Amino acid sequence: MKNQGFTLVELVLTIVLVSILSVVAVSQFSLDTTRLDLAEDKLVGDIQYAKRLAMTKGITHGIFFEPAFERYTVFEGTVATPLPDPADRSQNFIIDYTTESSFEGVTMTSANFSGSSTLTFNGEGAPVDAGNVVIAFGAQSRTMTVTPNTGKVTTP
C-alpha cells in the first residue's frame, strides 16, 4: 500500500521556508519606509535647528540644499560658513545621503525657495523665502514645506 501525502519533515521544512521568505519581504519593505522616515525626521529637525539658532543668536542661519549631489549644509551667516556638526564638532554640518549608511537609497529630488536652493532664516527666525524640499526612496516621496512668516515645517 502506497501512502500519499506529505511527511512531517516535508511539512515543517515548507513552513520554515515560507516563514523565512515572509520575514525577508516584510523587513525589506519596512526598512525602505524606515530610511525615508529617518531622513524626513532628520531634515525637519535640522531645519528647526537652523531656525532656533537664528532666533537665539539674532543672525542669519540656513540650509544650502544641493539636490544634484544628494546633500545639504547647515550654515551661519553665509553658505561659505558651515556650522560644526553638533554630533561631531570637528566636522562641518553636512548631511550627505550618498555616504551615510542610514540614508542609503534616499535621494533629494528638489529644493525650491523662491527659485533658490537655499533656505535662510533671518535673525528673528522667519524664513527669507518660503518653499519646500522633496526627498524620495524608490517610488515613495516626502515633501517638507516651510511656511512663510513663521518658518513652520509641515509634512503632508
N, C-alpha and C positions, 0 to 999 in steps of 0.2 A: 504494500500500500504506500502510495506516494503522498507525502504531506505537502500541502500547498499553503503558502503564506510566508510571512517573514519571521526570522528568528528574533529573539530578544536582542541579540547583539546588533543585528542589522537595523532594528528599530531605534535603539539607543544611539548608534552612530549617525543615523539620519537626523534625529532630533538635535544632537550636538552640532552637526554641520549647519543645519538651518539656523540654530541659535547664534552661532559664530557669525554667519553672514548677516544676520539681522543686526547684531551689535555693531558690526563694522559699518553697515549702511547708515544706521541711526547716528552713530558717533561722528561720522563724516559730515552728515547734514548739520548736526548741532555745532560742530567745530566751525563750519562755514559761517553760520549766523553769529557764533560767539566772537569770531575775529572781527566781523563787521560791527557788532555791538561794542566791542572793546575799542575799536578805532573811533567810533562815534563818541563814546563816553570820554575818551582822551582828548579828542578835538574840542568838544564842548567845554571840558574843564580847562583846557589851555586858552580858549577864547575868554572865558570868565576870569582866568588868572591875569591875562593881559589887561583886561578892563579894571580889575581890582588894583593892579599896580599903578595904572594911570590915575585912578582916583586917589590912591594913598600917597603917591609921590607928587601928584599935581603936574606931571609931564606926560607927553605923548608916549604911548606904548602901542604895540600892534603885532600883527602876524603877517608875514610875507609868504604867500602861497605860490608854489611852483608846480602846477599840475603836470607839466611835461616831464618833471624829474621825480614826481610822486613824493614831494616833501614840503614841509613848511618850517619857517623860522620865527620864533618869538623874539621881538626886539624892543629896545628902549630908544626913544628919540627918532632914529632913522633905521632903515633896513640894514645899514652898514654897521650897526652896533647891536649884534645879537646878545641876548641875555645869557648868563650862565644857566645851565640846566639845574633845576632845583634838586634833582636826584644825584647829580654828579657835577659839582661846581667847577671842575676842571674842564668840562666840555661845554660847547655852545648849545643853546636850547634849540636843537634842530630835530624834528621828527621826520624820519625817512622811512617810508613804507617799504622800500626795496631792500633795506638792510636789517630792519627789526623783525625778528622771527615771530613775534606775537601778532604782527600785522601782515604776515606772508599772504599774498594774494589780494590784498586790499589795494585799490587804486584810487587816485584823486581824479575825478572826471573833470571838474571845473571849479573855479573860484571867481566870482564876479561881484565887485563892489563899485558900482557906477563906472564900469569899464576898466577897472583896475583889479589886480590880483592881490592887493594889499588892504588888509583890514586895519584901520588906525583908530585908536581911541584918544580923544583929547584929554587934557588934564582933569576934566570933570567926569570922565568915564563914558562920555557919549561917543558913538561912532561918527567919524567924519563922513563916511558914506555907508549906508546900509547895503546889504546884499546877501549872498549865500555861497556855500561851499557844498559840493556834491562828492561823496565818496561811494565806492562800489566794491562788491565782491561777487564775481560772476554776474549773474542776471539780477542780483539784488542791489539796490542803491539806497542811500540815505541823503537827505538834504538838510543842512543846518542853515537856518535863516537868522541873520542878525537884524533886529528891528531898528528903525530909525529912532533917534532921540534917546531911547533907554538903553539900547545895546543888548536887550534881552535875546537870548538864543532860543529859538524854537525848532523842534523837530516834529514832523508830522507823524 
